[in-house]
Amino acid sequence: MTAKHDVDVLVAGGGPVGLFTALVLARHGIRVEVLEEQWRSASRSYALALHPESLRLFGSLGLVASVLEHGSTIRTLGLYGEGRRQAEIQLSALPDDNPFVLVLPQHLLEGVLHSALNRAGVEIRWNHRLAGFEQGPHGIEARVEGLAKESSGYSVSRTEWIVDREEMLSAKFLVGADGHRSAVRRRLGIDFPSSGTPRTFAVFEFNSVGQGPNEMQIVLDEKATSVLWPLSEERFRWSFELPDFHENPDPRFKSRLFVQLRDEAFPHVSEEKLSELIDERAPWFEPKIVEVVWSAAVQFECRLAEHFGEGRVMLVGDAAHLALPIGVQSMNVGFREGMDLARRLVDIIAGKGGLDSLNDHATKWKQEWDRLLETTQTPSADDSASPWIRERVARIPPCIPASGEDLTPLLAQVGIRF
């Protein structure tokens, strides 16, 4: 069965960046629809924090109170190495009503955006994926597949997703917010080269008792980077980089057990390994671990699309870039991209601009990511930087939960020019 459905903008991908972009469009009266291949939001995911600039963007949509209700604030970043605290960065120095990082799980953030989109009359079409599209001079013709569960087997039941129906949608523009395996990017034939080698982290989310730190702790050892995120007074997340994971896998990584994060599965890591890594890299961490909620060995890499779109099709968020997870930069810069793109689309649809504006958008954000991923320039240390900072000057900027104009004054606190 084939149906026709016209919208102004079709957004492929129902993660935070796609939902945010759709909401900005809807608030400006744009007819928008969101396709999401999954059947619901992920109960676990790696992204967990909103930068100060992201809070400003959410504030422009009247959503700051909603996200603050679900999260906790961090105002201090502690820099650690060689077994002790080496420096700190105060987010409260930012000239802002919300000079902090807000920590909240991705599924709660998505819930806030879902509610706002529902109020705006925007449909999120769960279990629908973009199967293909063609673009012409005046719009996009997209082929969409609706998915359904099918059970099979007799002695052992098995459930799989099958294509239940297909339809054609027409839109003036298509936004690819469909993650690092973006079907939109692949359809456009845009290369997504890696920047550096993949890096594996052992990630542990756990409950504890005892006084814990109310700061983000970034640990920069000689060969590895680790980070602690306080999620609440008694819940934390440690992520420890494992430089030799591929060459010498530890048997305590039980590869036959898997943990689901978003739409991918990763090997489980034992609680014993968590205690060992804390003793080795963060001996100052004192809270007693009472329960590991989940743990996984997750591989991350930096990637940057060669182009951020073509014609009437644009990429945002992880569809266009991947960064290391410590500073949660890929999602948060994605919000800035989504706001900029949505505003440009609003003007084009209203007849106040041409498609050249999208080329300008693509160039602007490609340049920003070249800077963030250090493909065009590297940070440097000034005379106020300590020897410890000087030795790690290139490693620190990707770890900071900030971007854009906020990143420069924060790094200046420890003597880094960026």
N, C-alpha and C positions, 0 to 999 in steps of 0.2 A: 504494500500500500504506500503510495507517494502523496505527500501533502506539501502545500506551499505556505510559508510563514515569513512575513517580512518584518525585520527590525532594523534599527539604525546601526547598532553595533552588536556583534556576536562575540562573547568572551569565552574562549576555550580554557577551562581550568578554574576550579572552585576552591583554590587555596587562598591564603590571606591576600596576596597581591591581586589576584584576579577579582576577588570579592570587593576589595577596596576600590579598584579601578571602576568596576561596574557601579558601585554606589555613587562615586563622584559623577559619573555620567548620568545616572538616574536623577540625582539631585538637580541637574541642569535640564531636566525634561527630555533627556535622550531615551529613546526606546531601546532597551538593552536586554539581552538574555544570556544566561550563564549555563554552559555545559560542563558537567563533572562526571568523569568515568566511574568514580567510586560511588558507593551507595550511601555513604555518610561521611562526616568528618572523622579524621583519625583520632583515636583515643590517646595515642602516643605520637610524638614527633620531636624533632630536635630543636626547632625554633622555639624560643621561650621568652624573648624580651623585646620591648619597644624602646627605641632610642628617643632622646629628647625631641629631635626633629620630627619623628613619627608621632609623638604625642601632640605636637603642634598641628600636624596634618589631621589627626583625629579630632582635635579641638575645632578645626575649621568645619567639621561635619557634625559638631555637637555631640561627640561620642566620648569625650575624655572622662566624664563621670562614670560612664558605663564600663570602660576598661579599668579605671581605678578601683571600681568595686570588686573586680575579680583578681587583682594583682597586688604585689608588694613592691616597695620602692627601694632603690639602691642609689646612694649618693657618693659613695667612695669606691675607687678602684685601687686595690693594693697590688703592687708589683713585687714579686718574690723571686728569689734565686739563691743558690748556695746555702740553702737551709734557713733563710731568714728574710725578713721584709727589707726591701731595698729602696722603695719609693712609693708614693701614692699620688693619685689624681683625684681632685675634688670636682664632681659634676656640679656641685652647688655654685661654682664660680661662673656658670653660664648665666647670662642675663635673660632669665626666662621665668615664667610663672610655674613651670614644672621642670626644675633643673635636676632631673634624676632619670635613671633607667627604670622602666616598669617591667617587673618579671611576672609573666602569666603564661600558662600552657597554651599552645597553639589552638587546641580545640575550644577553649573558652574565648579566645580572641575571635575565632571564626564564628562562634555563637553570637557574639555581639554584632558582627557584620551580617550574619544571616537575618537577625531580627530587624536590623535597619533596612536591609533590602526588601524584606517582606512588607514593611511599612511603606516602602516606596513603590510597591507593586511589581517588583522584579522577580521573575521566576528563576529558581535554581533547578535545573533539570538533572537530578541525580540519575546515575546509571545511563548516561548518554555520552557518547564519545564522538569526536570529530573524525570521520573516516576519510575525508578528502575534501578538497575545495578547488575551485577555479576562480580567478579574479579577472574581471574585465575593466573597461574604462570607467564604469559607473557603479561597480559593486562586486560582491562576492556571492558565488553560488556554493553552498556548503552541503556536503552529504553527511548526515548524522545517523548514527546507529544507536538504537535503544537496546539496552542489555537486560537480560533476565536470567535468574538462576534456574538450572536444570539439574535434577538429581538422577544419578544412574548407579548401577551396581546392584548386587543382590546380597551376597554375604558381607561385602564391605561397601557401604554407601559412600558415594562421592558426589560433591556438588561443584558445578562449574558454571561460568558465565557464558551465555550464548547470545548471538544477535537475534533479538525478538522482532524487531521492526526497523524500517529505514525510512527516512524522509529527507526532503531537500529544503533547506532554509536559505533565504536570500537576505543579505545584509549590505549596508553601505561600506562597513569596515569590519575587519576581524582582528581581535587582539589575542595573541597567543600567550597565555599565562599558565601553560600546561607543563611546567616543571622541566627538569634537566633532560628528560627524554622526550622533549617537545615534538609532537607530531607536526605542529605548525612549522617549526624551524626546519625539520627534515623535509617537509613538503616544499618549502622554499629553496631547499638545497644550500642552506647557509652552514658553513663549516663551524665547528664548535671545538676549537683546539684547546689542548691542555696547557696550562701555564705552571710548570714545575711538576714534581712527582707526586703521586697520590700519597696521602698520609692517613694512618689508621689511629683511631682513638678508642680506648676502652671507656665507655660511658656508664655511669652508675647513678641511678636516682634512688635515694634511700631516706628513711626516717631515722631520727636520732634523739638522744636525750642529752642534756647538758647545754651549757652556754655556747652558742655558735656565732660565727662572725656575721654581721650585717653589712657585708661588702663583697663585691666581686673580687676574687683573688686570681691573679694571673701569674703562673709560675713559669719562669723562663730558665730552664736548666741548660746545660751546655748543648745537648742535642735534642731536647724535647720540650714541648710547650704543653702546659696543663692549665685547667681553669676550674674554679669552684663558683657555682651559682647558688646563693641561698634562695630557696623557693618560698620558704616560710620560716617561722622560728625553729621548727624542728625537722624541716625537710630540705634536703640539699641535692645538688647534682655535681659530681666530680666527672671531668673528662680528662683522661690522661693519654697523651700521645705515646704511641708504641713504635719507636723508630725501627726496631728489628722484628716486627710482627711477622712479616712475610718470610724472612729468612729463617727464623727460628720460632715457629708458633708454640706457645705455651700450652701444655695439656689441660690447664685449668680453663682454657677457652673451649667450652664443650660444643664443638661444631655441630653435633647432631641435634642440639637444642637451639631453637631460633626465637627471636623476639621481633615482633612486627612494629616497625616505625613507618608511619604514613602508609605507603603501598609497597614497602619492601621488607624483606626479612633479613636479620643479621644474627651472627652467632652469639649465643649467651656467654656471659663471663661470670666466673664463680665469685662468691662473696669473699673467699680467701684472697683472691687477687686484689680486691679493693683494699683490704687491710694492708697488704704488702706494699701497694703503691703509695698509700698515705704515709706509711712509715718511711718509705724511701724518699718521697718527694715533698711531703707536706707534714713534717713531724710536729709542727705547731698546731695542727688541727686536732682539737681536744674532744669534741662531742662523741659520745659512744653510739655506735651504729646498732640499731635494734631490728631493722628490717630493710632489706634491699627490695625495692618495689619492682624495678626492672634493671637489666644491665645488658649491654651489647657491645660487640667490637664492630665499629662503623668506619668505613673508609670514606675519606673526603678528598676532593681535589679542586683546584682552581681552574676554571674554564671561562672563556670569553668568546661570544659569538663574533664572527667577522663583520656582521651587519646586524642592526637591530630591527630590520624589517625590509619590506619591499612593496612599493605601491601602496595599496590599501590594507596591507597586512603588517602588523607590528608585533614585536616581542617585548615582554616585560618580565621582571623577576628572574627566577631560576631558568626560565626558557632562554634567557640571554646571557646569564652569567652564573658562576658558582664561586664561592669564596670559602675560606676555612671557617669553621663554625664558631670560633671563640667569640668574636665580636658581633655575631648575628648580623653581619653587614648585608648579605645578599637579600634577605627579606626586607630589611628596613630601607635600603636604597631603592628596592623595588617599589615601595610605597611612594617614594618621591618621583620615580619614573611614571608610576601609574597616575599620579596627580597631574604631572606635566602633560602626559599623553592625553588624558581625558579632557583637559582644558583646550588643547589644540583641536581635538576631534569636535568638541562643542562648537568652536569657532568655524571650522570647516563646514560642518553640517548647517550652521546658520548662515553660510555664505560670506563669512568675514575673513576667510583665509583659504589658501590653496594647499595642494598636496605637498608643496615645497616645505611647508611647516613640519611635516612628518620627517622629511630628510634632515631638517635642522634638529629635531628631537633626537633622531638616531645618532647624529654626529655628537651632540652634546653629551649624551649618556655613554657613548663609546669612549669619549675622552675622559670622562669621570672614572670609568672602570679601568682604563689604561693607567690612570694615576693610582687608584686604589690597589691594583694588582702589581704596581711598580714596573710596568712594561715600558713606560716613557720617562720616569724620573724616580729617584730614590730619596728618602728622607735623609737629613743630616743632623748632626748634633752641634749645639752652640757651646760657648765657653762655660755655661752654667751646668751642663750635663755631667753627671758622675761618670767615672770610668766604667762602671757596670752598665749604665745606660748606653754609653758610647759603643760598647761591645755588642749591644743588642738593638741598635737604633733601627735597623731594617725590619726587625721582627715585631716591634711593638705596635706600629699603626694598625695592622690587620686585627689585632686583639682588642682594640678599643671599641666599645659599643656606641659609636657615633660616626657621623659622616658629614659631608658638605662643610658648611661654615663652622660647625661645632668642633670638627676634628682639630683644626689648627690651634685654637687657644687651649684645648685640653692637653695636647702634646707639648705645647710650650711650657706647661707647668713642670715638666721633667727635662726641659732643655732640648726638645726635638723640633726642628723646623720642617714643616710639611706643607 
